[in-house]
Amino acid sequence: MRNSTDDGKTWQRLDVGLLPIQSIQDVVQVGKYLFCSHSKGISKSADGGKSWELIYALKNNNGPSVRINLLIYEQSIIAIFGEGGC
């Protein structure tokens, strides 16, 4: 996962603080915070993706594959949980 702040001339990694086994599903920004859904749950970054804090952990990773889509509504984040797929 990478972002660019100079129209694509350079790119910076946003997933440095996430475990490498996590499958990134979605990333959104609300104010100064980045939120990322992945195979372990939802994480938040306050420093542009340099470090991440797990704020919601999935309880059962042994069952069907869970996908979390993140949407922004005004200053709120909506997490939509589904099984597998895109």
N, CA, C and O atoms as a Maestro MAE file, in Angstrom:
{
 s_m_m2io_version
 :::
 2.0.0
}

f_m_ct {
 s_m_title
 :::
 protein
 m_atom[344] {
  # First column is atom index #
  i_m_mmod_type
  r_m_x_coord
  r_m_y_coord
  r_m_z_coord
  i_m_residue_number
  s_m_chain_name
  s_m_pdb_residue_name
  s_m_pdb_atom_name
  i_m_atomic_number
  :::
  1 25 0.857 -1.148 0.000 1 A "MET " " N  " 7
  2 3 0.000 0.000 0.000 1 A "MET " " CA " 6
  3 2 0.915 1.225 0.000 1 A "MET " " C  " 6
  4 15 1.798 1.354 0.847 1 A "MET " " O  " 8
  5 25 0.690 2.114 -0.958 2 A "ARG " " N  " 7
  6 3 1.532 3.302 -1.099 2 A "ARG " " CA " 6
  7 2 0.673 4.520 -1.410 2 A "ARG " " C  " 6
  8 15 -0.437 4.392 -1.926 2 A "ARG " " O  " 8
  9 25 1.195 5.707 -1.091 3 A "ASN " " N  " 7
  10 3 0.500 6.937 -1.447 3 A "ASN " " CA " 6
  11 2 1.494 7.932 -2.031 3 A "ASN " " C  " 6
  12 15 2.703 7.832 -1.820 3 A "ASN " " O  " 8
  13 25 0.955 8.883 -2.762 4 A "SER " " N  " 7
  14 3 1.758 9.933 -3.363 4 A "SER " " CA " 6
  15 2 1.140 11.281 -3.015 4 A "SER " " C  " 6
  16 15 -0.080 11.441 -3.063 4 A "SER " " O  " 8
  17 25 1.971 12.236 -2.670 5 A "THR " " N  " 7
  18 3 1.494 13.584 -2.371 5 A "THR " " CA " 6
  19 2 1.999 14.595 -3.392 5 A "THR " " C  " 6
  20 15 1.817 15.802 -3.229 5 A "THR " " O  " 8
  21 25 2.646 14.082 -4.463 6 A "ASP " " N  " 7
  22 3 3.202 14.970 -5.490 6 A "ASP " " CA " 6
  23 2 2.799 14.525 -6.901 6 A "ASP " " C  " 6
  24 15 3.622 14.479 -7.815 6 A "ASP " " O  " 8
  25 25 1.515 14.201 -7.048 7 A "ASP " " N  " 7
  26 3 0.948 13.797 -8.340 7 A "ASP " " CA " 6
  27 2 1.628 12.581 -8.950 7 A "ASP " " C  " 6
  28 15 1.734 12.481 -10.172 7 A "ASP " " O  " 8
  29 25 2.090 11.657 -8.114 8 A "GLY " " N  " 7
  30 3 2.631 10.398 -8.599 8 A "GLY " " CA " 6
  31 2 4.122 10.400 -8.925 8 A "GLY " " C  " 6
  32 15 4.637 9.400 -9.425 8 A "GLY " " O  " 8
  33 25 4.824 11.491 -8.656 9 A "LYS " " N  " 7
  34 3 6.265 11.526 -8.928 9 A "LYS " " CA " 6
  35 2 7.032 10.618 -7.971 9 A "LYS " " C  " 6
  36 15 7.966 9.928 -8.380 9 A "LYS " " O  " 8
  37 25 6.640 10.618 -6.702 10 A "THR " " N  " 7
  38 3 7.243 9.717 -5.715 10 A "THR " " CA " 6
  39 2 6.130 9.030 -4.929 10 A "THR " " C  " 6
  40 15 5.011 9.535 -4.839 10 A "THR " " O  " 8
  41 25 6.457 7.876 -4.367 11 A "TRP " " N  " 7
  42 3 5.481 7.079 -3.617 11 A "TRP " " CA " 6
  43 2 6.086 6.661 -2.285 11 A "TRP " " C  " 6
  44 15 7.263 6.307 -2.212 11 A "TRP " " O  " 8
  45 25 5.263 6.705 -1.215 12 A "GLN " " N  " 7
  46 3 5.697 6.303 0.110 12 A "GLN " " CA " 6
  47 2 4.844 5.126 0.572 12 A "GLN " " C  " 6
  48 15 3.645 5.066 0.299 12 A "GLN " " O  " 8
  49 25 5.484 4.191 1.279 13 A "ARG " " N  " 7
  50 3 4.754 3.050 1.834 13 A "ARG " " CA " 6
  51 2 3.899 3.486 3.012 13 A "ARG " " C  " 6
  52 15 4.342 4.263 3.858 13 A "ARG " " O  " 8
  53 25 2.670 2.981 3.064 14 A "LEU " " N  " 7
  54 3 1.763 3.262 4.179 14 A "LEU " " CA " 6
  55 2 1.618 2.068 5.111 14 A "LEU " " C  " 6
  56 15 1.071 2.199 6.206 14 A "LEU " " O  " 8
  57 25 2.103 0.906 4.689 15 A "ASP " " N  " 7
  58 3 1.850 -0.323 5.442 15 A "ASP " " CA " 6
  59 2 3.047 -0.804 6.245 15 A "ASP " " C  " 6
  60 15 3.104 -1.974 6.624 15 A "ASP " " O  " 8
  61 25 4.004 0.077 6.512 16 A "VAL " " N  " 7
  62 3 5.220 -0.318 7.215 16 A "VAL " " CA " 6
  63 2 4.912 -0.916 8.585 16 A "VAL " " C  " 6
  64 15 5.512 -1.923 8.960 16 A "VAL " " O  " 8
  65 25 4.001 -0.323 9.332 17 A "GLY " " N  " 7
  66 3 3.705 -0.777 10.687 17 A "GLY " " CA " 6
  67 2 2.734 -1.940 10.780 17 A "GLY " " C  " 6
  68 15 2.462 -2.424 11.879 17 A "GLY " " O  " 8
  69 25 2.204 -2.402 9.651 18 A "LEU " " N  " 7
  70 3 1.286 -3.540 9.660 18 A "LEU " " CA " 6
  71 2 2.065 -4.837 9.495 18 A "LEU " " C  " 6
  72 15 3.101 -4.863 8.831 18 A "LEU " " O  " 8
  73 25 1.574 -5.895 10.088 19 A "LEU " " N  " 7
  74 3 2.217 -7.195 9.926 19 A "LEU " " CA " 6
  75 2 2.181 -7.613 8.454 19 A "LEU " " C  " 6
  76 15 1.175 -7.386 7.782 19 A "LEU " " O  " 8
  77 25 3.245 -8.213 7.944 20 A "PRO " " N  " 7
  78 3 3.287 -8.563 6.521 20 A "PRO " " CA " 6
  79 2 2.256 -9.612 6.109 20 A "PRO " " C  " 6
  80 15 1.943 -9.721 4.923 20 A "PRO " " O  " 8
  81 25 1.721 -10.384 7.052 21 A "ILE " " N  " 7
  82 3 0.751 -11.410 6.674 21 A "ILE " " CA " 6
  83 2 -0.662 -10.856 6.515 21 A "ILE " " C  " 6
  84 15 -1.559 -11.572 6.070 21 A "ILE " " O  " 8
  85 25 -0.867 -9.607 6.869 22 A "GLN " " N  " 7
  86 3 -2.194 -9.020 6.770 22 A "GLN " " CA " 6
  87 2 -2.507 -8.672 5.326 22 A "GLN " " C  " 6
  88 15 -1.690 -8.075 4.625 22 A "GLN " " O  " 8
  89 25 -3.686 -9.048 4.897 23 A "SER " " N  " 7
  90 3 -4.150 -8.738 3.553 23 A "SER " " CA " 6
  91 2 -4.937 -7.433 3.605 23 A "SER " " C  " 6
  92 15 -6.023 -7.388 4.183 23 A "SER " " O  " 8
  93 25 -4.395 -6.365 3.002 24 A "ILE " " N  " 7
  94 3 -5.040 -5.056 3.016 24 A "ILE " " CA " 6
  95 2 -6.298 -5.111 2.159 24 A "ILE " " C  " 6
  96 15 -6.265 -5.594 1.027 24 A "ILE " " O  " 8
  97 25 -7.410 -4.612 2.705 25 A "GLN " " N  " 7
  98 3 -8.674 -4.629 1.971 25 A "GLN " " CA " 6
  99 2 -9.127 -3.238 1.574 25 A "GLN " " C  " 6
  100 15 -9.599 -3.041 0.455 25 A "GLN " " O  " 8
  101 25 -8.992 -2.265 2.472 26 A "ASP " " N  " 7
  102 3 -9.512 -0.928 2.193 26 A "ASP " " CA " 6
  103 2 -8.755 0.093 3.032 26 A "ASP " " C  " 6
  104 15 -8.278 -0.225 4.121 26 A "ASP " " O  " 8
  105 25 -8.645 1.320 2.526 27 A "VAL " " N  " 7
  106 3 -8.009 2.421 3.256 27 A "VAL " " CA " 6
  107 2 -8.843 3.676 3.031 27 A "VAL " " C  " 6
  108 15 -9.204 3.992 1.897 27 A "VAL " " O  " 8
  109 25 -9.149 4.392 4.114 28 A "VAL " " N  " 7
  110 3 -9.865 5.667 4.009 28 A "VAL " " CA " 6
  111 2 -9.209 6.663 4.949 28 A "VAL " " C  " 6
  112 15 -8.503 6.285 5.884 28 A "VAL " " O  " 8
  113 25 -9.453 7.946 4.686 29 A "GLN " " N  " 7
  114 3 -8.930 8.996 5.552 29 A "GLN " " CA " 6
  115 2 -10.081 9.833 6.084 29 A "GLN " " C  " 6
  116 15 -10.968 10.237 5.331 29 A "GLN " " O  " 8
  117 25 -10.061 10.092 7.387 30 A "VAL " " N  " 7
  118 3 -11.006 10.994 8.041 30 A "VAL " " CA " 6
  119 2 -10.172 11.966 8.860 30 A "VAL " " C  " 6
  120 15 -9.520 11.574 9.827 30 A "VAL " " O  " 8
  121 25 -10.194 13.233 8.470 31 A "GLY " " N  " 7
  122 3 -9.351 14.222 9.138 31 A "GLY " " CA " 6
  123 2 -7.890 13.852 8.984 31 A "GLY " " C  " 6
  124 15 -7.428 13.589 7.874 31 A "GLY " " O  " 8
  125 25 -7.158 13.830 10.088 32 A "LYS " " N  " 7
  126 3 -5.737 13.492 10.026 32 A "LYS " " CA " 6
  127 2 -5.484 11.992 10.152 32 A "LYS " " C  " 6
  128 15 -4.333 11.560 10.087 32 A "LYS " " O  " 8
  129 25 -6.521 11.198 10.330 33 A "TYR " " N  " 7
  130 3 -6.361 9.764 10.558 33 A "TYR " " CA " 6
  131 2 -6.579 8.940 9.293 33 A "TYR " " C  " 6
  132 15 -7.463 9.238 8.489 33 A "TYR " " O  " 8
  133 25 -5.758 7.894 9.126 34 A "LEU " " N  " 7
  134 3 -5.976 6.872 8.111 34 A "LEU " " CA " 6
  135 2 -6.547 5.646 8.805 34 A "LEU " " C  " 6
  136 15 -6.112 5.290 9.901 34 A "LEU " " O  " 8
  137 25 -7.512 5.005 8.177 35 A "PHE " " N  " 7
  138 3 -8.079 3.763 8.680 35 A "PHE " " CA " 6
  139 2 -7.897 2.702 7.617 35 A "PHE " " C  " 6
  140 15 -8.106 2.961 6.432 35 A "PHE " " O  " 8
  141 25 -7.510 1.512 8.033 36 A "CYS " " N  " 7
  142 3 -7.201 0.432 7.112 36 A "CYS " " CA " 6
  143 2 -7.907 -0.839 7.578 36 A "CYS " " C  " 6
  144 15 -7.770 -1.238 8.734 36 A "CYS " " O  " 8
  145 25 -8.658 -1.472 6.687 37 A "SER " " N  " 7
  146 3 -9.222 -2.780 7.016 37 A "SER " " CA " 6
  147 2 -8.315 -3.835 6.395 37 A "SER " " C  " 6
  148 15 -7.764 -3.648 5.310 37 A "SER " " O  " 8
  149 25 -8.174 -4.943 7.108 38 A "HIS " " N  " 7
  150 3 -7.272 -6.009 6.681 38 A "HIS " " CA " 6
  151 2 -7.730 -7.324 7.285 38 A "HIS " " C  " 6
  152 15 -8.757 -7.376 7.961 38 A "HIS " " O  " 8
  153 25 -6.970 -8.389 7.044 39 A "SER " " N  " 7
  154 3 -7.376 -9.728 7.461 39 A "SER " " CA " 6
  155 2 -7.435 -9.915 8.976 39 A "SER " " C  " 6
  156 15 -7.995 -10.909 9.437 39 A "SER " " O  " 8
  157 25 -6.879 -8.999 9.760 40 A "LYS " " N  " 7
  158 3 -6.924 -9.105 11.221 40 A "LYS " " CA " 6
  159 2 -7.958 -8.184 11.850 40 A "LYS " " C  " 6
  160 15 -8.265 -8.331 13.033 40 A "LYS " " O  " 8
  161 25 -8.517 -7.215 11.076 41 A "GLY " " N  " 7
  162 3 -9.510 -6.290 11.613 41 A "GLY " " CA " 6
  163 2 -9.373 -4.903 11.006 41 A "GLY " " C  " 6
  164 15 -9.262 -4.761 9.788 41 A "GLY " " O  " 8
  165 25 -9.380 -3.868 11.864 42 A "ILE " " N  " 7
  166 3 -9.267 -2.479 11.415 42 A "ILE " " CA " 6
  167 2 -8.184 -1.795 12.239 42 A "ILE " " C  " 6
  168 15 -8.156 -1.906 13.464 42 A "ILE " " O  " 8
  169 25 -7.289 -1.084 11.545 43 A "SER " " N  " 7
  170 3 -6.217 -0.342 12.214 43 A "SER " " CA " 6
  171 2 -6.327 1.137 11.886 43 A "SER " " C  " 6
  172 15 -6.932 1.524 10.886 43 A "SER " " O  " 8
  173 25 -5.723 1.967 12.754 44 A "LYS " " N  " 7
  174 3 -5.751 3.429 12.599 44 A "LYS " " CA " 6
  175 2 -4.327 3.959 12.661 44 A "LYS " " C  " 6
  176 15 -3.505 3.468 13.434 44 A "LYS " " O  " 8
  177 25 -4.039 4.970 11.837 45 A "SER " " N  " 7
  178 3 -2.744 5.630 11.849 45 A "SER " " CA " 6
  179 2 -2.954 7.136 12.009 45 A "SER " " C  " 6
  180 15 -3.791 7.731 11.330 45 A "SER " " O  " 8
  181 25 -2.187 7.741 12.912 46 A "ALA " " N  " 7
  182 3 -2.255 9.191 13.116 46 A "ALA " " CA " 6
  183 2 -1.036 9.890 12.528 46 A "ALA " " C  " 6
  184 15 -0.914 11.112 12.618 46 A "ALA " " O  " 8
  185 25 -0.116 9.104 11.916 47 A "ASP " " N  " 7
  186 3 1.123 9.690 11.402 47 A "ASP " " CA " 6
  187 2 1.354 9.368 9.924 47 A "ASP " " C  " 6
  188 15 2.487 9.147 9.495 47 A "ASP " " O  " 8
  189 25 0.276 9.345 9.162 48 A "GLY " " N  " 7
  190 3 0.403 9.132 7.719 48 A "GLY " " CA " 6
  191 2 0.786 7.730 7.319 48 A "GLY " " C  " 6
  192 15 1.291 7.537 6.213 48 A "GLY " " O  " 8
  193 25 0.570 6.738 8.168 49 A "GLY " " N  " 7
  194 3 0.851 5.348 7.840 49 A "GLY " " CA " 6
  195 2 2.197 4.846 8.311 49 A "GLY " " C  " 6
  196 15 2.566 3.716 7.990 49 A "GLY " " O  " 8
  197 25 2.949 5.641 9.060 50 A "LYS " " N  " 7
  198 3 4.250 5.181 9.571 50 A "LYS " " CA " 6
  199 2 4.071 4.142 10.675 50 A "LYS " " C  " 6
  200 15 4.870 3.216 10.806 50 A "LYS " " O  " 8
  201 25 3.010 4.310 11.466 51 A "SER " " N  " 7
  202 3 2.696 3.333 12.508 51 A "SER " " CA " 6
  203 2 1.183 3.141 12.547 51 A "SER " " C  " 6
  204 15 0.420 4.038 12.191 51 A "SER " " O  " 8
  205 25 0.767 1.963 12.983 52 A "TRP " " N  " 7
  206 3 -0.650 1.602 13.004 52 A "TRP " " CA " 6
  207 2 -1.019 1.015 14.354 52 A "TRP " " C  " 6
  208 15 -0.215 0.335 14.992 52 A "TRP " " O  " 8
  209 25 -2.256 1.287 14.783 53 A "GLU " " N  " 7
  210 3 -2.807 0.731 16.015 53 A "GLU " " CA " 6
  211 2 -4.042 -0.089 15.642 53 A "GLU " " C  " 6
  212 15 -4.947 0.418 14.980 53 A "GLU " " O  " 8
  213 25 -4.081 -1.353 16.064 54 A "LEU " " N  " 7
  214 3 -5.247 -2.195 15.827 54 A "LEU " " CA " 6
  215 2 -6.371 -1.708 16.730 54 A "LEU " " C  " 6
  216 15 -6.250 -1.761 17.954 54 A "LEU " " O  " 8
  217 25 -7.472 -1.228 16.133 55 A "ILE " " N  " 7
  218 3 -8.572 -0.686 16.937 55 A "ILE " " CA " 6
  219 2 -9.795 -1.599 16.935 55 A "ILE " " C  " 6
  220 15 -10.694 -1.438 17.760 55 A "ILE " " O  " 8
  221 25 -9.831 -2.557 16.009 56 A "TYR " " N  " 7
  222 3 -10.901 -3.554 16.013 56 A "TYR " " CA " 6
  223 2 -10.309 -4.866 15.518 56 A "TYR " " C  " 6
  224 15 -9.865 -4.960 14.373 56 A "TYR " " O  " 8
  225 25 -10.301 -5.866 16.370 57 A "ALA " " N  " 7
  226 3 -9.746 -7.172 16.010 57 A "ALA " " CA " 6
  227 2 -10.874 -8.134 15.662 57 A "ALA " " C  " 6
  228 15 -11.864 -8.242 16.387 57 A "ALA " " O  " 8
  229 25 -10.708 -8.835 14.534 58 A "LEU " " N  " 7
  230 3 -11.664 -9.885 14.204 58 A "LEU " " CA " 6
  231 2 -11.509 -11.003 15.216 58 A "LEU " " C  " 6
  232 15 -10.386 -11.375 15.556 58 A "LEU " " O  " 8
  233 25 -12.605 -11.540 15.698 59 A "LYS " " N  " 7
  234 3 -12.568 -12.540 16.754 59 A "LYS " " CA " 6
  235 2 -12.309 -13.952 16.232 59 A "LYS " " C  " 6
  236 15 -11.663 -14.746 16.915 59 A "LYS " " O  " 8
  237 25 -12.798 -14.277 15.038 60 A "ASN " " N  " 7
  238 3 -12.676 -15.648 14.542 60 A "ASN " " CA " 6
  239 2 -12.070 -15.645 13.144 60 A "ASN " " C  " 6
  240 15 -12.786 -15.516 12.152 60 A "ASN " " O  " 8
  241 25 -10.759 -15.787 13.070 61 A "ASN " " N  " 7
  242 3 -10.108 -15.843 11.761 61 A "ASN " " CA " 6
  243 2 -10.065 -17.254 11.193 61 A "ASN " " C  " 6
  244 15 -9.551 -17.455 10.092 61 A "ASN " " O  " 8
  245 25 -10.599 -18.244 11.923 62 A "ASN " " N  " 7
  246 3 -10.577 -19.622 11.438 62 A "ASN " " CA " 6
  247 2 -11.790 -19.954 10.578 62 A "ASN " " C  " 6
  248 15 -11.800 -20.968 9.882 62 A "ASN " " O  " 8
  249 25 -12.799 -19.115 10.624 63 A "GLY " " N  " 7
  250 3 -14.022 -19.347 9.861 63 A "GLY " " CA " 6
  251 2 -13.882 -18.821 8.448 63 A "GLY " " C  " 6
  252 15 -12.771 -18.682 7.936 63 A "GLY " " O  " 8
  253 25 -15.024 -18.523 7.811 64 A "PRO " " N  " 7
  254 3 -14.992 -18.002 6.442 64 A "PRO " " CA " 6
  255 2 -14.199 -16.698 6.375 64 A "PRO " " C  " 6
  256 15 -14.135 -15.949 7.350 64 A "PRO " " O  " 8
  257 25 -13.610 -16.441 5.242 65 A "SER " " N  " 7
  258 3 -12.843 -15.218 5.033 65 A "SER " " CA " 6
  259 2 -13.761 -14.004 5.174 65 A "SER " " C  " 6
  260 15 -14.807 -13.937 4.528 65 A "SER " " O  " 8
  261 25 -13.372 -13.048 6.015 66 A "VAL " " N  " 7
  262 3 -14.170 -11.848 6.243 66 A "VAL " " CA " 6
  263 2 -13.526 -10.683 5.500 66 A "VAL " " C  " 6
  264 15 -12.317 -10.471 5.589 66 A "VAL " " O  " 8
  265 25 -14.336 -9.937 4.772 67 A "ARG " " N  " 7
  266 3 -13.872 -8.740 4.091 67 A "ARG " " CA " 6
  267 2 -14.567 -7.547 4.726 67 A "ARG " " C  " 6
  268 15 -15.776 -7.576 4.956 67 A "ARG " " O  " 8
  269 25 -13.793 -6.482 5.013 68 A "ILE " " N  " 7
  270 3 -14.347 -5.279 5.631 68 A "ILE " " CA " 6
  271 2 -14.168 -4.120 4.659 68 A "ILE " " C  " 6
  272 15 -13.042 -3.728 4.352 68 A "ILE " " O  " 8
  273 25 -15.274 -3.577 4.180 69 A "ASN " " N  " 7
  274 3 -15.245 -2.386 3.341 69 A "ASN " " CA " 6
  275 2 -15.492 -1.178 4.226 69 A "ASN " " C  " 6
  276 15 -16.391 -1.191 5.066 69 A "ASN " " O  " 8
  277 25 -14.690 -0.129 4.038 70 A "LEU " " N  " 7
  278 3 -14.823 1.090 4.831 70 A "LEU " " CA " 6
  279 2 -15.391 2.198 3.961 70 A "LEU " " C  " 6
  280 15 -14.930 2.424 2.843 70 A "LEU " " O  " 8
  281 25 -16.405 2.893 4.490 71 A "LEU " " N  " 7
  282 3 -17.019 4.024 3.806 71 A "LEU " " CA " 6
  283 2 -16.987 5.228 4.735 71 A "LEU " " C  " 6
  284 15 -17.006 5.081 5.957 71 A "LEU " " O  " 8
  285 25 -16.938 6.410 4.153 72 A "ILE " " N  " 7
  286 3 -16.965 7.635 4.946 72 A "ILE " " CA " 6
  287 2 -18.308 8.318 4.735 72 A "ILE " " C  " 6
  288 15 -18.755 8.494 3.602 72 A "ILE " " O  " 8
  289 25 -18.943 8.699 5.831 73 A "TYR " " N  " 7
  290 3 -20.165 9.498 5.785 73 A "TYR " " CA " 6
  291 2 -19.960 10.669 6.726 73 A "TYR " " C  " 6
  292 15 -19.898 10.500 7.943 73 A "TYR " " O  " 8
  293 25 -19.855 11.869 6.145 74 A "GLU " " N  " 7
  294 3 -19.519 13.074 6.901 74 A "GLU " " CA " 6
  295 2 -18.218 12.818 7.653 74 A "GLU " " C  " 6
  296 15 -17.202 12.585 6.998 74 A "GLU " " O  " 8
  297 25 -18.183 12.846 8.967 75 A "GLN " " N  " 7
  298 3 -16.955 12.571 9.721 75 A "GLN " " CA " 6
  299 2 -17.011 11.213 10.419 75 A "GLN " " C  " 6
  300 15 -16.311 10.989 11.407 75 A "GLN " " O  " 8
  301 25 -17.842 10.310 9.903 76 A "SER " " N  " 7
  302 3 -17.967 8.971 10.467 76 A "SER " " CA " 6
  303 2 -17.457 7.925 9.484 76 A "SER " " C  " 6
  304 15 -17.446 8.141 8.272 76 A "SER " " O  " 8
  305 25 -17.041 6.802 10.025 77 A "ILE " " N  " 7
  306 3 -16.621 5.670 9.201 77 A "ILE " " CA " 6
  307 2 -17.641 4.562 9.387 77 A "ILE " " C  " 6
  308 15 -18.039 4.244 10.507 77 A "ILE " " O  " 8
  309 25 -18.053 3.988 8.284 78 A "ILE " " N  " 7
  310 3 -18.972 2.853 8.305 78 A "ILE " " CA " 6
  311 2 -18.202 1.637 7.847 78 A "ILE " " C  " 6
  312 15 -17.596 1.654 6.776 78 A "ILE " " O  " 8
  313 25 -18.215 0.578 8.644 79 A "ALA " " N  " 7
  314 3 -17.542 -0.672 8.298 79 A "ALA " " CA " 6
  315 2 -18.607 -1.681 7.883 79 A "ALA " " C  " 6
  316 15 -19.516 -1.987 8.654 79 A "ALA " " O  " 8
  317 25 -18.488 -2.193 6.664 80 A "ILE " " N  " 7
  318 3 -19.422 -3.186 6.142 80 A "ILE " " CA " 6
  319 2 -18.708 -4.518 6.063 80 A "ILE " " C  " 6
  320 15 -17.726 -4.670 5.337 80 A "ILE " " O  " 8
  321 25 -19.208 -5.476 6.814 81 A "PHE " " N  " 7
  322 3 -18.588 -6.792 6.892 81 A "PHE " " CA " 6
  323 2 -19.263 -7.751 5.909 81 A "PHE " " C  " 6
  324 15 -20.489 -7.791 5.809 81 A "PHE " " O  " 8
  325 25 -18.454 -8.515 5.195 82 A "GLY " " N  " 7
  326 3 -18.967 -9.516 4.268 82 A "GLY " " CA " 6
  327 2 -18.022 -10.712 4.260 82 A "GLY " " C  " 6
  328 15 -16.977 -10.701 4.910 82 A "GLY " " O  " 8
  329 25 -18.403 -11.729 3.524 83 A "GLU " " N  " 7
  330 3 -17.566 -12.918 3.428 83 A "GLU " " CA " 6
  331 2 -16.832 -12.946 2.115 83 A "GLU " " C  " 6
  332 15 -17.440 -12.827 1.051 83 A "GLU " " O  " 8
  333 25 -15.486 -13.108 2.185 84 A "GLY " " N  " 7
  334 3 -14.622 -13.318 1.029 84 A "GLY " " CA " 6
  335 2 -14.891 -12.419 -0.154 84 A "GLY " " C  " 6
  336 15 -15.577 -11.404 -0.039 84 A "GLY " " O  " 8
  337 25 -14.347 -12.799 -1.286 85 A "GLY " " N  " 7
  338 3 -14.591 -12.096 -2.531 85 A "GLY " " CA " 6
  339 2 -13.988 -10.707 -2.586 85 A "GLY " " C  " 6
  340 15 -13.222 -10.309 -1.710 85 A "GLY " " O  " 8
  341 25 -14.349 -9.973 -3.635 86 A "CYS " " N  " 7
  342 3 -13.789 -8.645 -3.865 86 A "CYS " " CA " 6
  343 2 -14.651 -7.554 -3.300 86 A "CYS " " C  " 6
  344 15 -14.311 -6.376 -3.415 86 A "CYS " " O  " 8
  :::
 }
 m_bond[343] {
  # First column is bond index #
  i_m_from
  i_m_to
  i_m_order
  :::
  1 1 2 1
  2 2 3 1
  3 3 4 2
  4 3 5 1
  5 5 6 1
  6 6 7 1
  7 7 8 2
  8 7 9 1
  9 9 10 1
  10 10 11 1
  11 11 12 2
  12 11 13 1
  13 13 14 1
  14 14 15 1
  15 15 16 2
  16 15 17 1
  17 17 18 1
  18 18 19 1
  19 19 20 2
  20 19 21 1
  21 21 22 1
  22 22 23 1
  23 23 24 2
  24 23 25 1
  25 25 26 1
  26 26 27 1
  27 27 28 2
  28 27 29 1
  29 29 30 1
  30 30 31 1
  31 31 32 2
  32 31 33 1
  33 33 34 1
  34 34 35 1
  35 35 36 2
  36 35 37 1
  37 37 38 1
  38 38 39 1
  39 39 40 2
  40 39 41 1
  41 41 42 1
  42 42 43 1
  43 43 44 2
  44 43 45 1
  45 45 46 1
  46 46 47 1
  47 47 48 2
  48 47 49 1
  49 49 50 1
  50 50 51 1
  51 51 52 2
  52 51 53 1
  53 53 54 1
  54 54 55 1
  55 55 56 2
  56 55 57 1
  57 57 58 1
  58 58 59 1
  59 59 60 2
  60 59 61 1
  61 61 62 1
  62 62 63 1
  63 63 64 2
  64 63 65 1
  65 65 66 1
  66 66 67 1
  67 67 68 2
  68 67 69 1
  69 69 70 1
  70 70 71 1
  71 71 72 2
  72 71 73 1
  73 73 74 1
  74 74 75 1
  75 75 76 2
  76 75 77 1
  77 77 78 1
  78 78 79 1
  79 79 80 2
  80 79 81 1
  81 81 82 1
  82 82 83 1
  83 83 84 2
  84 83 85 1
  85 85 86 1
  86 86 87 1
  87 87 88 2
  88 87 89 1
  89 89 90 1
  90 90 91 1
  91 91 92 2
  92 91 93 1
  93 93 94 1
  94 94 95 1
  95 95 96 2
  96 95 97 1
  97 97 98 1
  98 98 99 1
  99 99 100 2
  100 99 101 1
  101 101 102 1
  102 102 103 1
  103 103 104 2
  104 103 105 1
  105 105 106 1
  106 106 107 1
  107 107 108 2
  108 107 109 1
  109 109 110 1
  110 110 111 1
  111 111 112 2
  112 111 113 1
  113 113 114 1
  114 114 115 1
  115 115 116 2
  116 115 117 1
  117 117 118 1
  118 118 119 1
  119 119 120 2
  120 119 121 1
  121 121 122 1
  122 122 123 1
  123 123 124 2
  124 123 125 1
  125 125 126 1
  126 126 127 1
  127 127 128 2
  128 127 129 1
  129 129 130 1
  130 130 131 1
  131 131 132 2
  132 131 133 1
  133 133 134 1
  134 134 135 1
  135 135 136 2
  136 135 137 1
  137 137 138 1
  138 138 139 1
  139 139 140 2
  140 139 141 1
  141 141 142 1
  142 142 143 1
  143 143 144 2
  144 143 145 1
  145 145 146 1
  146 146 147 1
  147 147 148 2
  148 147 149 1
  149 149 150 1
  150 150 151 1
  151 151 152 2
  152 151 153 1
  153 153 154 1
  154 154 155 1
  155 155 156 2
  156 155 157 1
  157 157 158 1
  158 158 159 1
  159 159 160 2
  160 159 161 1
  161 161 162 1
  162 162 163 1
  163 163 164 2
  164 163 165 1
  165 165 166 1
  166 166 167 1
  167 167 168 2
  168 167 169 1
  169 169 170 1
  170 170 171 1
  171 171 172 2
  172 171 173 1
  173 173 174 1
  174 174 175 1
  175 175 176 2
  176 175 177 1
  177 177 178 1
  178 178 179 1
  179 179 180 2
  180 179 181 1
  181 181 182 1
  182 182 183 1
  183 183 184 2
  184 183 185 1
  185 185 186 1
  186 186 187 1
  187 187 188 2
  188 187 189 1
  189 189 190 1
  190 190 191 1
  191 191 192 2
  192 191 193 1
  193 193 194 1
  194 194 195 1
  195 195 196 2
  196 195 197 1
  197 197 198 1
  198 198 199 1
  199 199 200 2
  200 199 201 1
  201 201 202 1
  202 202 203 1
  203 203 204 2
  204 203 205 1
  205 205 206 1
  206 206 207 1
  207 207 208 2
  208 207 209 1
  209 209 210 1
  210 210 211 1
  211 211 212 2
  212 211 213 1
  213 213 214 1
  214 214 215 1
  215 215 216 2
  216 215 217 1
  217 217 218 1
  218 218 219 1
  219 219 220 2
  220 219 221 1
  221 221 222 1
  222 222 223 1
  223 223 224 2
  224 223 225 1
  225 225 226 1
  226 226 227 1
  227 227 228 2
  228 227 229 1
  229 229 230 1
  230 230 231 1
  231 231 232 2
  232 231 233 1
  233 233 234 1
  234 234 235 1
  235 235 236 2
  236 235 237 1
  237 237 238 1
  238 238 239 1
  239 239 240 2
  240 239 241 1
  241 241 242 1
  242 242 243 1
  243 243 244 2
  244 243 245 1
  245 245 246 1
  246 246 247 1
  247 247 248 2
  248 247 249 1
  249 249 250 1
  250 250 251 1
  251 251 252 2
  252 251 253 1
  253 253 254 1
  254 254 255 1
  255 255 256 2
  256 255 257 1
  257 257 258 1
  258 258 259 1
  259 259 260 2
  260 259 261 1
  261 261 262 1
  262 262 263 1
  263 263 264 2
  264 263 265 1
  265 265 266 1
  266 266 267 1
  267 267 268 2
  268 267 269 1
  269 269 270 1
  270 270 271 1
  271 271 272 2
  272 271 273 1
  273 273 274 1
  274 274 275 1
  275 275 276 2
  276 275 277 1
  277 277 278 1
  278 278 279 1
  279 279 280 2
  280 279 281 1
  281 281 282 1
  282 282 283 1
  283 283 284 2
  284 283 285 1
  285 285 286 1
  286 286 287 1
  287 287 288 2
  288 287 289 1
  289 289 290 1
  290 290 291 1
  291 291 292 2
  292 291 293 1
  293 293 294 1
  294 294 295 1
  295 295 296 2
  296 295 297 1
  297 297 298 1
  298 298 299 1
  299 299 300 2
  300 299 301 1
  301 301 302 1
  302 302 303 1
  303 303 304 2
  304 303 305 1
  305 305 306 1
  306 306 307 1
  307 307 308 2
  308 307 309 1
  309 309 310 1
  310 310 311 1
  311 311 312 2
  312 311 313 1
  313 313 314 1
  314 314 315 1
  315 315 316 2
  316 315 317 1
  317 317 318 1
  318 318 319 1
  319 319 320 2
  320 319 321 1
  321 321 322 1
  322 322 323 1
  323 323 324 2
  324 323 325 1
  325 325 326 1
  326 326 327 1
  327 327 328 2
  328 327 329 1
  329 329 330 1
  330 330 331 1
  331 331 332 2
  332 331 333 1
  333 333 334 1
  334 334 335 1
  335 335 336 2
  336 335 337 1
  337 337 338 1
  338 338 339 1
  339 339 340 2
  340 339 341 1
  341 341 342 1
  342 342 343 1
  343 343 344 2
  :::
 }
}
